[in-house]
Amino acid sequence: FRYNHLEELQAIVEKNRKDIAAIIMEPIRNVQPQPGFLEGVRALADEIGAVFIIDEISAAFRMNSGGAHLVFGILPDVAVFSKALGNGYPIAAIIGKSQVMEAAQSTFISSTMWTERIGPAAALATIKKHKAVDAGKHLMAVGKQIQEGWTRLAKKNNLKIDIGGIPPLSHFSFEYDNALSMKALFVQLMLELGFLASNLFYAMYAHTEDHVRSYLEGVDKSFEKIARSIEHNDIDKKLIGEPSSIGFKRLA
């Protein structure tokens, strides 16, 4: 089912309610949850006795010091974490209510590296530092500056773009038929300016006002050249390589 389309999940439940063991979804996608959406999913899971699992692998520790579900006041039965949890070190964690987690006691898991402690140590240190410096607040502020900058500079250069994602995990897309070629040209132009950048921006605690200002200056110059190429209809001629292909399409 698609995010913010509760009616699609309701239709799935009506057709398969006896066969649904769990409902798995991310707490937030490219847009904010509509009022009642997450609460509705939680209610449907309770109604059919399904385990409500929140995938926090992307969103956790971006908006706050923990899972994004805490921001929206939703309590899942199970939450899964990774990525930012270890600040670059490999680590994943599964937390949940005791009545659900107890099921693992009847299973056996073996691992070659299960005594490796670097990941857990990194995660504990990350969580401690994250809370101490309120990293989520900084990431949100940086991300909002980037999104506002994209909006302002696109308008300045008369470019049509669509901006999405939570502020710390921002992205934009060109609203044109040859969007992939335009994206490739943007990457190429930014690289010429010394930025390894695409249409994505992932905020980090290390980002400063100077970084944001310098990056947006590069975006302005690149947008200006792209706008000029649109006028001359020579986007593809400017490319030194092939544009990327369309990626996969996400649901909830």
N, C-alpha and C positions, 0 to 999 in steps of 0.2 A: 504494500500500500504506500501511497505517496504521503510525504510529510504534510501535516495540516489538513489531510483529507480523511477525517474520522469515519465518514460514511463508507469509504472503501474497506476499512478494517471491519466495520460493522457487517458489511456484506459477506466478508470472508468468514467471520464468526458465525453468522446465521447459517452458512452453508456447511461449515466444518467444525462446529463447536465441540463435538465429541472427540475430535481427533487433534485438537490443538493443545500441545503440552506447554508451550511458552510463546510469548510475544517479545520479540527482540527489536530494539530500535535505538537510534541515537537521540539524545535529549534535545538537540538543536541542530538544524541544518543550515541552509543558506539564508533563511529568514527566521524571524522570531516566531515562537509557537503562538498560534491564535488562542484567545481566551477559551478555556475549556478543553483544548485539544489533548494535552498531556493528561489532564484529569480524566478525560473520557477514555483514553487508552487504559489507564490504571483501573477504572471502573469495569471495563470490559474484561480485563484479565481476572479481576476478582469474581465477576459474574460467572465465568466458565471454569474457574479454578486453575487458570494457567499461570505459570511463573512469569512475572514481568521483569525482563532483563534489559538494563540500560547499557549501551555500548558507549563508554566514555573515552575510548582510545584516542579520539581526535580532540574532543572538547575539554576534557579535564585539565585543570591547572592553567587554562588560558584566561578564564574570566574570574576565577577565584582560586583559593587554596584548597582544591578538592574537586569533586565532580560538578559538572554544570547543572545536574539535576537539583542540587542544593539551591542554586540561584532561583529555580522555578518552583521550589517547594514541593517536589515530587519525590516520594520514597519508593524506589523499586525493590524487588525481592533480591535481585542480584545486580551488581555493577562490575564492569570489566574495565581495567585501566592498563595503559602502556604508554609508549612514546614519551610525553613530557614528564611522566612520573620519574624517569631515571635521568633526565637532563642529558640525554645522548647515550647513556649506558643501557644495554639490553635488559629489560625488566618488564614483567607483566604481573598483574595482580587481579584476583577475583575476590570480591567481598559480597556478603549477603546475609540474609536473615538465617538464624540458626536452623529453623525447620527445613530450609532448602539446602543449606550447606552440609547438613548432617548426611545427606544422600551420598556424599563423597566418601564417607567412612566405610561404605560397602564396596568400594572400588580400590584398585591398586594401580599406582602410576610409578613407573621406573624411568630414570633419566640418567644419561651419562654425566651430565653436568649439574646434577641436583644438589651437590654440595658447594657449588660455586657461589661466593658471597659478595662479589663486586657489585652486581646489579642491586641486590637488596640494600647494601651499604650506601650506594649512590642514591637510591630512592629515599631512604631515611634522611640523608643529608639534604637532598633536594626539597623535601617537604618542610624540613626545619627552616631552611633559608627562605623558601617561598613564603612561608607565613611571616617570618621576621621582617621581610622587606615589602610585604604586600605586593608581590610580583603581579598578581592578577590585575590590580588597579593600573599598574604601569603598562601592561600589555594592552589593556582596553584603551588607554589614552593614546598610545602610539598607533594602534590600529585605526582609531577614529580619525586621527590626523591624516593618515594615509588615505582612507576612504574619502574624507572631505577634500583632500588634495586632488585625488583622481577626478572627483566631480567638478571641482573648480577649473582644473586644467583642461578637461575635456570640453567644457563649455567655452573656455577662452579660445580653444583651437577649433571650435565647431565640429567636434567629433561626437558620435553617438556611441556611448558605452553603457553597459549594464553592470552594476556593482553588486556583489553578494558576499555572503559569508559573515560569520561573527567578526567583529573588528580585529581580534588578534590573528585570525585566519582569513584574510581578505583576498578577494579575487575580482577581476573585471573581465569583461568580454566585449569585443567590438561588435556593434549591431549592424553588420554589413554582410553581403553575400560571400565576400572573400575574407571572412573574419580570420581564418587560420593563416592566411598569407600576411594579413596585417599584424597578427600576433607574432609571427616569425620575424617580421621587419622590426617590430618593437624590441624583441629580444636582441636582434642584431645591432640596432642603434644604441641600446643601453650598454651592450658589451663594448662598443666603440668608445663609450664614455667611462668605461671602467666598472660597470655594474653587471654582475652576473644575475640578471633579473628576468622574470617572465611576467605573465599577467597575474601571478600570485604574490602575496606578501605575508610572511609569517613573522609576527612581532616577537622580539626577544627582549629580555630584561636588559641586555647590554646596549640596546638601541638608545641613542640620545637625540636631543633636539637637532644637533648638527647633522647626524645621520639622516634624519627625516628631511631636513631642509635640502641637503645635498642630493638625496634621492629624488625628491620632487622637482628639483631644478633639472635633473636628467630626464625625468618624465616629461616636463614641459618642452624641452628641446626635441625629444623623440616624437611627441605628439605633433609638434609643429611640422616636422619633416614628413610624418605620415599624412597629415592633412594636405600638405603640398603634393604628395604623391597621389592622393585621391583626385585632386584637381587635374593632374597630368595623366591619370590613369596608367601609372607605371609601377604599381606596387610590386608585381612579380618580377619586373626587370631589375629592381633594386636588390632582390634577394640573392645571397651568395650560397644558399643551400635550399633544401626542400622544407616546406612547412610541415608541422607535425600533423598526425592524424587525429580524428575525433576520439576522445576517451570514452570510458564506459559511463552509463547513466545510472545514477543512484536512486534508490527508493528511500524509505525511512530508515 
